[in-house]
Amino acid sequence: SAPYEMAPSNSAIMYAGSRDLLKSIDAATNWTIPSNGNVDGDNVIMNIAISPVDPNIVFLSTSPDPTGGPSGAKILKSIDGGQNFTIMTNGLPDRICKDLEFDPSDENVLYAVFSGFGSDHVFKSTDAGDNWFAIDNGLPDVPTNTILIDPLNQDDIYVGNDLGVYYSENGGGSWEVFS
């Protein structure tokens, strides 16, 4: 299923993904493709994260084309509403990003979680995606599929992986089983 996201700061702005990124500025009545073609070649868009402050700042994760596309998974950033993208993978593993989330109160803080085995799975950026660092800190080495940051307390983070849900009350400094 294709990802759809509504801008937290403007509910009339929505993005949807396939190989192209589609954008609506009128609550999904009309859609445009802001870029000049596919965002990442034949790779498909897996996830979309929109800044909590500026709906023109958009992060995407892509996955190689299931028919054997030539390029690997990436995280991409646009600061102009999806017209242009920059690859933002400094410090990230060569894995498929399963979910991307902004800190609800700070557009410079993002989280990304990854599938696979043999590497870290939960990453954080505090500089708008320029650099990423692992915050697994004891989580099991299993694919991680989703992340949620509590909008009332940004140090409370939940991740869902192949074994269940884990919780951190200190921004990823340590984790405990939630379910």
Secondary structure, 3 states (H helix, E strand, C coil): CCCEEEECCEEEEEEEECCCEEEECCCCCCCECCCCCCCCCCCEEEEEEECCCCCCCEEEEEECCCCCCCCCCEEEEECCCCCCCEECCCCCCCCCEEEEEEECCEEEEEEEEECCCCCCCEEEECCCCCCCEECCCCCCCCCEEEEEECCCCCCCEEEEECCEEEEECCCCCCCEECC
